[in-house]
Amino acid sequence: MIDLEKVFCLFCDVGMSEPRLFIPFINPVTNEADFLPAEDSDAADGYDAEELDELQARINNDPNWLKLPDRYELGLGSRLPLQFAGEYLRPADCDLVCNFFRHRGAYSKFRALLDRLNMTDKWYQFQNDAIRNALKEWLQDNDIEFTE
């Protein structure tokens, strides 16, 4: 059985990065959560090579370790800010957000708008709730028992 808060913290720490620099893993049998650098990233730089090899061997050799899906597989990509805008912002601001996400730099413009509207805290709560719900659903879909 895995602790949902442990999965949530791991996912928030490394699962939301773009590009995906780290791959999060959980072990529901031992209630462990850890991550490895993505193979196509330079994220391994600065890690002790021996410790990294040990962790990689431990994860790869134990079938109880499971790779968490990325944010897009959980439906937490650019649709999430659009959903937030539709639920909490005025129609004109919602149109702005839709326009942001048609171009590069969308998240920084979105966050600047939220700051101007004093909605940043509401956004982070919305995002955290969405992450928790998506992780719960993934755990349930994969028959992984968890505690809240």
Summary of the structure (lengths in Angstrom):
residues: 148
radius of gyration: 17.6
end to end distance: 10.6
largest distance: 54.2
contacts: 387
relative contact order: 0.17
helix: 53%
strand: 12%
